[in-house]
């Protein structure tokens, strides 16, 4: 047996613990902490947080939980010290390949362990394991296992850190390979197939290959030479995936995580980390999608790259292969099967369970607020209107102002009779309401002088555009048969009249009502990298004018384009508006007003930020000055032409 040096021990430790584990912590302490968390995970949290935590589904509720547990039980048997697949460190010409085994090892082990007769069965099982990311090849990105001498790699489960791969003594070491060490086990592919064949007493050649192929297809072991998640009954190298990346952990990686990973690989000048064609295309697409926060993604990737450079060489090599195999499962290469897809029926059941737990969470929070919040008051439906009015009158001053604003939460109990007030009580209630409203009318909230100033300023601003005060440039088409004004509006030839361009500065509403102003404002927003706000606002305006039969489809398109988590043109709105809009769209009853709150938020952003910057920009000032010059020249030419026509007529 080959004694490992410090670098090999570091690589083995990385294999066993995974990238997110602290290497300085003891496994026993981690197990004790995990046990304490499992016994009472939310006891020390506030009630609101406990209610929110109750909506998180447990791993047992995952649609493929039973399948994953069966696969992981098989993987743990493969990692057994005496009866498992032999894993070893292979010495090459000038390098070492740590923690690998071959596809033949997997296929032989499955064949022997399950006593399979057909040759294809173990290959199929190994292929499924590779497709789900439990093992992966180290030479390509095709997660499969071949019954050959290709090397694979696998990571031990944390309780099995000191175990050695089983079957190491039953098989001869392949040429150029060393014996398996207790911490860095490795094999070639045929060792996997032979181990499965011997362990399950399989007669057919295809049976252990099929089992090894299933294991590789699910990501429990992977080849180290390629990244095709399948197992071949050959001498290709494979490696077991760390339990941290097992699919039973319910991984749902986002596009930002994938962008950080691809960006980090571009920073490392190594041939084995070069991006494939489909990965380069994905990186370009993600860079365009997250253009506004790409600097943050780059900084995060740079920080992770600096941490990786401090690791040991063999440890870094193993961690890189594991992370790459993880993304081969969740972002597979073109032509490979995506094993992370969920059956729509199972997904609907999960969503229904999440909705039920969300309602329970809201009820728990409401009950907690009713008990502990002194500001919240409860209005009893059985209480008469006279008693309610007396309570309200206590908060009304003589001038009609309320002394304190209370938050009222009305509880509606079921199956309880309500007391109907008499006619006399209704008359008294109406009289009190009339007196209260009269008191409020006497108290003016706005000064009369301020109202006068605002009205005068508005009239002076729009006096130039009022045909009663200023003669219009074109005759009114509703009063005359001439349609010159409408034709001029359709043509929109530059330069535009000065009075028309100056009207854009009155308000954002005036700017958006003008087609030319809308186009000019869109050009400005595209330079400011915020054109998606105006596009979203216009799309919602268009939605309100569509026929009813097209509203639901168009609403989903708008959601996917502007508000979804992976939207190509994301719009910046608050979380409450996004959640309310999502519920309306996903309910299946989306109407033309489902985006009103989000549209109002976007309009406020444009009005308070983009519109003010547009008026101060050189782009608008140059356009306004150009209209002034062109208007003055046009006026001179009109005078000259009019004089010429007059002289011609006199002659």
Number of C-alpha atoms within 10 A of each C-alpha: 8 11 11 15 8 10 14 23 19 21 23 27 19 25 32 27 20 23 20 8 12 12 14 6 9 9 15 11 10 13 13 11 11 12 12 11 12 10 9 9 13 15 10 9 11 9 17 16 13 17 21 16 16 16 17 11 14 10 12 11 12 18 18 17 16 13 12 20 14 11 24 22 12 18 25 17 17 30 26 20 19 16 21 27 36 37 40 33 27 26 14 10 6 5 9 13 23 30 34 36 41 44 47 39 44 49 51 37 38 39 39 25 24 19 21 25 20 18 21 21 26 42 38 29 31 44 38 32 36 40 39 35 38 39 45 51 44 33 21 20 26 30 43 42 54 37 34 25 26 33 41 43 41 38 34 32 23 18 12 15 20 17 19 26 29 24 27 25 12 13 14 11 17 15 9 9 18 17 22 28 24 20 27 34 31 35 40 36 37 33 38 46 45 32 32 36 35 25 24 20 21 28 17 18 24 25 34 47 44 38 37 46 42 36 41 46 36 34 41 40 48 52 45 34 22 25 26 29 44 42 51 37 36 26 28 33 38 48 39 37 35 29 21 19 21 20 25 21 14 16 13 9 11 11 16 17 13 18 23 21 21 23 22 22 20 16 15 13 9 9 7 16 16 15 16 11 10 12 17 15 12 18 20 12 14 20 18 13 18 20 12 12 11 17 12 12 20 18 14 16 22 17 12 14 18 12 10 18 11 9 16 16 14 22 21 19 17 28 20 17 24 34 16 20 40 24 18 24 30 21 18 24 20 8 7 17 15 17 18 19 9 13 10 9 10 13 14 12 13 16 12 12 14 16 13 12 19 18 13 16 21 14 13 17 17 13 13 13 16 15 10 9 10 8 12 15 15 12 13 13 16 13 12 14 16 15 10 13 13 12 11 11 16 10 15 16 13 12 14 19 14 14 10 8 8 11 10 11 13 12 10 11 10 6 6 9 9 10 11 12 11 8 9 9 14 14 11 12 15 12 12 16 14 12 12 18 13 13 17 17 12 10 13 11 9 8 8 10 9 10 11 11 11 12 12 11 12 12 13 12 13 13 13 15 17 13 12 9 10 11 11 13 11 12 15 15 12 8 7 8 9 13 13 14 14 12 10 12 13 11 9 12 10 11 15 19 17 18 14 17 20 14 18 21 16 12 12 21 12 14 22 18 11 16 13 21 18 18 13 17 23 19 14 20 20 12 9 12 12 19 18 20 25 21 15 24 20 14 17 21 16 13 22 15 10 12 10 12 8 12 20 19 13 19 23 17 14 18 20 16 18 20 23 17 12 16 15 17 20 21 21 16 17 12 10 11 16 18 13 14 21 18 13 16 20 13 9 11 12 20 17 21 16 21 27 15 17 25 22 14 18 21 20 14 15 20 15 12 11 20 21 14 16 19 14 10 12 11 14 20 13 11 16 19 13 16 21 19 12 15 17 12 11 12 10 11 12 12 11 12 11 12 12 11 12 11 10 9 8 6 6
